[in-house]
């Protein structure tokens, strides 16, 4: 029986956001659990669509698990040195106190940037390698948007990435990491082939539900040991880029596979959907709305899942003056002050508010007016969609506010609108609405796509731009 240490430390860093990600963001729960240490780890992630949960389920008691810690913070600006050193220090101390181990599994993102380290995962893996020595194998799962570096590869026996965007296979990726670790512990060795620095597409065009990524990932999926990482374009660092990484015992075949996939990533153009300004999209949505599900307005540039503040109001403002026919809703606006005011006044009341734009970005000002409080909620509820599967959400006090016929879902913590349960928590059944505006780039498609009559991509202000600023 092997003794396997398990840990996780996740952050997707948007370097164009000037707000640092501090330690509190890793400690506080939101969609994922807050910082977990020691024996509580397994029970805290059980049943969730998370790599660490999939890894633990796959091991299924066949070996001794040594849980160290796990934490994740919502995407945002660079991780502060204090936060990185605090978590890395706890992880290294926990591992040192648990030695000897036969292997280490890590649930990482692959696009973390700190104040001091452009390749934060490479730095972390290097420190762990120095502690373990050269013989103990380290395996890590990575996000589909990972910016994989040579340093990360050098410190590990294998890196295994998600194959879907929306990320519905996170738990399965952890299980694939276990299967590779199992082979390695059984004595199997392999060659490594890697191509990096490949051109990245905008997040919106990286979806594996569309071509060319759908067929590229299908080709990669023929082997559990091949990872295609689309890269995270909002990380302005030297190691950013799409990449292909593979492991195998036939070096020539491995090189050919990686070369083929790298060529397809470079040569095959995405087939983008039309992109609309808010007024154009609203006009089109009014024409399309009717029986057959909601028309979704995807506010992709204010996606908190890529570092957006989730409080811009450009699209909301246009919806409020459009006098929309039928039922319309927008979510989520992150505004803790407005949520608190709604809870103070109570459901059924009317309250004058300044809603949204509290981050002060893009010269926006809050939407002011009288809002009817349709419902309030604790922000604690079970996710029901495939992306957040198994998660117990904690978004702080929430409310459904109505203004000029538009229902607005307000949360106290930023979270992309990628699960219908976020709306149902405050009394909204998404399928009953003619127009539904969502702050998300792609993940919303996993749960909302099946009910959508149409999806329109909106260009409205936000910190997760479709095309990153030129630096």
C-alpha positions in Angstrom: 0.0 0.0 0.0 1.4 3.4 -1.1 1.3 6.5 1.1 0.1 9.3 -1.1 0.0 13.0 0.0 -2.8 15.1 -1.5 -3.1 18.9 -1.7 -4.5 21.7 -3.8 -3.9 25.4 -4.4 -5.8 27.1 -7.2 -5.9 30.5 -8.7 -6.5 31.9 -12.2 -4.8 35.2 -12.4 -5.9 38.1 -14.6 -2.8 40.3 -14.6 -4.8 43.2 -16.1 -6.8 43.5 -12.9 -5.1 45.9 -10.4 -6.7 44.5 -7.3 -4.5 42.0 -5.5 -5.9 38.6 -4.5 -5.3 38.4 -0.7 -5.3 35.5 1.7 -8.9 36.0 2.8 -10.0 35.1 -0.8 -8.5 31.6 -0.3 -9.9 31.2 3.2 -13.5 32.3 2.5 -15.8 29.8 0.8 -17.8 30.8 -2.3 -18.7 28.2 -5.0 -15.9 26.0 -3.7 -15.0 25.3 0.0 -12.7 27.7 1.9 -9.3 26.7 3.0 -9.3 23.1 4.3 -6.5 21.5 6.2 -5.8 17.9 7.3 -8.3 15.2 7.7 -11.3 17.4 6.9 -10.2 17.6 3.2 -11.9 14.4 1.9 -15.3 14.9 3.4 -15.3 18.6 2.4 -14.9 17.9 -1.3 -16.8 14.6 -1.6 -19.1 14.5 -4.6 -17.9 17.8 -6.1 -16.8 18.3 -9.6 -13.3 19.1 -8.5 -10.1 17.3 -9.5 -9.1 16.5 -5.9 -12.5 14.9 -5.3 -12.2 12.7 -8.5 -8.7 11.7 -7.5 -9.8 10.6 -4.0 -12.8 8.7 -5.3 -10.6 6.9 -7.8 -8.1 5.8 -5.2 -11.1 4.6 -3.2 -9.2 3.4 -0.1 -6.7 1.2 -2.1 -3.8 3.3 -0.6 -3.2 5.4 2.4 -4.1 9.1 1.7 -2.3 11.8 3.6 -4.5 15.0 3.2 -2.5 18.2 3.5 -4.6 21.2 2.5 -6.8 22.5 -0.4 -7.9 26.0 -1.2 -9.0 28.1 -4.2 -9.8 31.8 -4.7 -12.0 33.2 -7.4 -10.1 34.5 -10.4 -8.8 38.0 -10.0 -5.7 40.1 -9.9 -2.2 38.9 -9.0 -2.0 36.9 -5.7 -0.2 38.9 -3.1 3.1 37.7 -1.9 1.7 37.4 1.6 -1.1 35.1 0.4 1.1 32.9 -1.7 3.7 32.5 1.0 1.1 31.8 3.7 -0.5 29.0 1.7 2.7 27.6 0.3 4.3 27.7 3.8 1.4 25.8 5.3 1.5 23.2 2.5 5.3 22.7 2.8 5.1 22.4 6.6 2.2 19.9 6.4 4.2 17.8 3.8 7.4 17.9 5.8 5.5 16.7 8.9 4.0 13.8 6.9 7.2 12.4 5.4 8.0 9.9 4.2 5.4 9.6 1.3 5.5 7.5 -1.8 3.9 10.1 -4.1 2.3 13.6 -4.0 -0.9 14.6 -5.9 -1.7 18.3 -6.4 -4.9 20.0 -7.6 -3.5 23.1 -9.3 -4.8 25.6 -11.9 -1.7 26.4 -13.9 -2.2 30.1 -14.5 -1.4 31.6 -11.1 0.7 34.8 -11.0 1.8 36.5 -7.9 3.4 39.8 -7.2 6.9 38.1 -7.4 6.4 35.0 -9.5 5.1 35.0 -13.1 5.0 31.2 -13.0 3.7 30.6 -9.5 2.9 26.9 -10.0 6.5 26.4 -11.2 7.8 28.1 -8.1 5.5 26.0 -5.8 6.4 22.8 -7.6 10.1 23.6 -7.4 9.9 24.1 -3.6 8.0 20.8 -3.2 10.5 19.0 -5.4 13.4 20.3 -3.3 11.6 19.1 -0.1 10.8 15.6 -1.5 14.0 15.0 -3.4 14.3 13.6 -6.9 12.7 10.1 -6.3 9.2 10.8 -5.0 6.8 11.3 -8.0 4.7 14.4 -8.1 1.5 14.4 -10.2 -0.8 17.4 -10.7 -4.1 18.1 -12.5 -4.3 21.4 -14.3 -7.1 23.6 -15.6 -7.9 23.7 -19.4 -6.7 27.4 -19.3 -3.3 26.5 -17.7 -0.2 28.3 -19.0 2.2 25.3 -18.8 5.8 26.0 -18.2 9.0 23.9 -18.6 9.6 24.4 -15.0 6.3 22.8 -14.1 7.0 19.8 -16.3 10.6 19.4 -14.9 9.3 19.2 -11.3 6.6 16.5 -12.0 6.2 13.0 -13.2 3.0 14.0 -15.1 0.6 16.9 -15.5 -3.0 16.1 -16.5 -5.4 18.8 -17.9 -9.1 19.2 -18.2 -10.5 18.4 -21.6 -13.8 20.4 -21.5 -14.8 24.0 -21.5 -17.3 24.4 -19.8 -15.3 22.4 -17.3 -17.6 19.5 -16.7 -14.8 16.9 -16.4 -12.8 18.3 -13.5 -13.4 15.3 -11.2 -12.7 13.0 -14.2 -9.3 14.8 -14.6 -8.4 13.9 -11.1 -9.3 10.3 -11.8 -7.1 10.3 -14.9 -4.2 11.7 -12.8 -4.7 8.8 -10.4 -4.6 6.3 -13.2 -1.3 7.7 -14.5 0.1 7.7 -10.9 -1.0 4.1 -10.5 1.0 3.1 -13.6 4.1 5.0 -12.4 3.9 3.4 -8.9 3.7 0.0 -10.8 7.0 0.7 -12.4 6.0 2.2 -15.8 8.2 5.0 -17.1 7.6 7.3 -20.1 8.9 9.9 -22.4 7.6 13.4 -22.4 6.8 15.5 -25.5 5.8 19.2 -25.2 5.0 22.1 -27.4 4.3 25.5 -26.0 4.0 29.2 -26.9 1.2 28.4 -29.3 -1.3 31.2 -30.2 -4.2 31.6 -27.8 -7.8 32.3 -28.7 -10.1 34.5 -26.7 -11.8 32.7 -23.9 -15.1 33.0 -25.6 -13.7 31.0 -28.6 -12.0 28.4 -26.6 -15.2 26.4 -25.9 -14.9 22.7 -26.5 -18.6 22.8 -27.5 -17.5 24.5 -30.8 -15.0 23.9 -33.5 -12.1 23.6 -33.8 -11.6 22.9 -30.1 -14.3 20.2 -30.0 -12.5 18.0 -32.6 -9.0 18.9 -31.3 -10.0 17.7 -27.8 -11.7 14.6 -29.2 -8.3 13.7 -30.8 -6.5 14.4 -27.6 -9.0 12.3 -25.7 -8.0 9.1 -27.5 -5.2 8.9 -24.9 -5.4 9.6 -21.2 -1.8 10.9 -21.2 -2.3 13.8 -23.7 -3.2 17.3 -22.4 -4.1 20.2 -24.7 -4.1 23.4 -22.7 -5.8 26.4 -24.4 -3.9 28.8 -22.1 -5.2 31.8 -20.2 -5.0 34.9 -22.4 -5.6 37.4 -19.6 -2.2 36.5 -18.0 0.4 38.8 -19.4 3.4 36.7 -18.6 6.2 35.1 -20.6 4.9 31.5 -20.1 1.4 32.3 -21.3 0.3 30.4 -24.3 -1.6 27.3 -25.6 0.4 24.1 -25.3 0.3 20.4 -25.9 1.9 17.9 -23.5 2.0 14.1 -23.7 3.6 11.1 -22.0 4.2 7.7 -23.5 6.6 4.8 -24.1 6.9 5.3 -27.9 8.9 8.4 -28.3 8.4 8.8 -32.1 4.6 8.3 -31.9 4.4 10.7 -29.0 6.3 13.4 -30.9 4.0 12.9 -33.9 0.9 13.2 -31.8 2.0 16.4 -30.1 3.2 17.9 -33.4 -0.2 17.1 -35.0 -2.2 18.7 -32.2 0.1 21.7 -32.1 -0.3 22.2 -35.8 -4.1 22.1 -35.5 -4.1 24.6 -32.6 -2.0 27.0 -34.7 -3.6 26.5 -38.1 -7.3 25.9 -37.5 -9.3 29.1 -37.1 -12.2 29.4 -34.7 -15.6 30.1 -36.1 -16.8 32.9 -33.9 -20.4 33.7 -33.3 -21.7 37.2 -33.9 -20.9 39.7 -31.3 -23.3 42.5 -30.4 -23.4 45.8 -28.7 -26.0 45.9 -25.9 -28.7 47.7 -27.8 -28.3 45.5 -30.9 -28.5 42.4 -28.8 -31.6 43.6 -26.9 -33.3 44.5 -30.2 -32.5 41.0 -31.5 -33.5 39.3 -28.3 -36.9 41.0 -28.3 -37.5 39.7 -31.9 -36.5 36.2 -30.9 -38.1 35.9 -27.5 -41.1 33.8 -27.1 -41.9 30.1 -26.6 -39.0 27.7 -26.6 -36.8 29.0 -23.8 -35.0 32.2 -22.9 -32.8 34.2 -25.2 -29.5 34.5 -23.3 -27.5 37.7 -23.4 -23.9 36.7 -22.4 -22.1 39.6 -20.7 -18.8 37.9 -21.3 -16.5 40.8 -20.5 -17.7 41.1 -16.9 -17.1 37.5 -16.1 -16.0 37.1 -12.5 -14.8 33.6 -13.5 -11.9 35.4 -15.4 -11.3 38.3 -13.1 -14.3 40.5 -13.8 -15.9 42.4 -10.9 -19.4 41.2 -11.7 -20.8 44.7 -11.0 -20.6 46.6 -14.3 -24.0 47.9 -15.3 -23.7 48.8 -19.0 -26.0 46.0 -20.1 -28.4 46.4 -17.2 -28.8 50.1 -17.9 -29.8 49.4 -21.5 -32.2 46.7 -20.4 -33.9 49.0 -18.0 -34.6 51.7 -20.6 -35.7 49.2 -23.3 -39.1 48.5 -21.9 -38.7 44.8 -22.6 -41.8 42.8 -23.3 -42.4 39.6 -21.3 -40.1 38.5 -18.4 -36.4 39.5 -18.3 -33.7 38.9 -15.7 -30.0 39.6 -15.2 -27.5 38.0 -12.9 -25.4 38.2 -11.0 -24.7 41.7 -9.9 -22.2 41.6 -7.0 -23.2 44.4 -4.6 -23.0 43.6 -0.9 -24.4 46.9 0.1 -27.5 46.5 -2.0 -28.0 43.0 -0.8 -27.7 44.1 2.8 -30.2 46.9 2.2 -32.6 44.4 0.7 -32.3 42.1 3.7 -32.8 45.1 6.0 -36.0 46.1 4.3 -37.4 42.6 3.7 -39.1 40.9 0.9 -42.1 42.7 -0.6 -40.7 46.1 0.3 -39.5 48.8 -2.0 -36.2 50.5 -1.4 -34.2 53.3 -3.1 -30.7 52.0 -4.1 -27.6 52.8 -6.0 -26.9 49.4 -7.6 -23.7 48.0 -9.0 -20.6 49.8 -10.3 -19.1 49.8 -6.8 -15.7 48.8 -8.2 -15.6 52.1 -10.0 -14.2 50.7 -13.2 -14.6 52.1 -16.7 -16.1 55.3 -15.5 -19.4 53.6 -14.7 -21.8 54.9 -12.1 -24.4 52.9 -10.2 -27.9 52.5 -11.4 -30.1 54.5 -9.0 -33.8 54.2 -8.4 -36.5 52.5 -6.5 -36.2 48.7 -6.5 -38.9 46.2 -5.5 -37.5 43.4 -3.3 -39.0 40.3 -4.8 -37.1 37.8 -2.7 -34.1 37.5 -0.4 -31.8 34.5 0.3 -28.9 33.5 2.5 -26.7 32.8 -0.5 -26.2 29.3 0.8 -27.6 26.6 -1.5 -26.7 23.5 -3.4 -25.6 23.8 -7.0 -27.5 21.7 -9.5 -25.7 22.2 -12.8 -22.9 20.1 -14.3 -20.1 22.6 -13.9 -20.7 23.3 -10.1 -21.9 19.7 -9.5 -21.9 18.8 -5.9 -20.9 22.3 -4.6 -22.5 24.0 -1.7 -22.6 27.7 -2.7 -21.9 30.5 -0.2 -22.3 33.8 -2.0 -23.3 35.9 1.0 -26.7 37.6 1.4 -28.6 37.6 -2.0 -31.7 39.2 -3.3 -33.9 39.4 -6.3 -34.7 43.1 -7.1 -37.2 44.3 -9.7 -36.9 47.6 -11.6 -38.8 48.6 -14.7 -39.8 45.0 -15.3 -36.4 43.5 -15.1 -35.5 41.0 -12.3 -31.9 41.5 -11.0 -30.2 38.8 -9.0 -27.8 40.4 -6.5 -25.1 38.6 -4.5 -22.6 39.7 -1.9 -19.7 37.8 -3.4 -18.7 37.6 -7.1 -19.5 34.4 -8.9 -20.2 33.8 -12.5 -23.8 33.0 -13.5 -23.1 29.4 -14.5 -25.8 27.5 -12.5 -29.5 27.8 -12.6 -29.7 27.3 -8.8 -28.3 30.8 -8.3 -31.6 32.2 -9.8 -33.9 29.6 -8.2 -32.4 30.5 -4.8 -34.2 33.9 -5.0 -37.4 32.7 -6.7 -36.5 32.8 -10.4 -37.1 29.8 -12.7 -34.8 30.6 -15.6 -36.7 28.6 -18.2 -39.8 30.8 -17.6 -38.0 34.0 -18.8 -38.0 35.4 -22.3 -34.6 37.2 -21.9 -31.9 36.1 -19.5 -28.6 38.1 -19.1 -25.7 36.2 -17.6 -22.3 37.4 -16.5 -20.1 34.5 -17.8 -17.9 33.7 -20.7 -18.6 30.0 -21.5 -19.3 28.0 -18.3 -23.0 29.2 -18.4 -23.5 27.0 -21.5 -23.2 23.8 -19.5 -26.4 24.5 -17.5 -28.2 27.2 -19.4 -27.4 26.1 -22.9 -29.9 23.2 -22.9 -32.8 25.6 -22.1 -31.7 28.5 -24.4 -33.6 29.5 -27.5 -30.6 31.5 -28.6 -27.3 32.8 -27.2 -26.1 36.4 -28.0 -22.6 37.5 -27.0 -22.5 41.0 -25.7 -19.6 43.5 -25.7 -20.1 45.6 -22.6 -17.5 47.0 -20.2 -15.7 44.5 -18.0 -12.2 43.4 -16.7 -12.2 40.1 -18.7 -12.0 41.6 -22.2 -12.4 39.3 -25.3 -9.2 40.8 -26.6 -6.6 41.5 -23.9 -5.0 45.0 -23.9 -1.8 45.4 -25.8 1.1 45.8 -23.4 
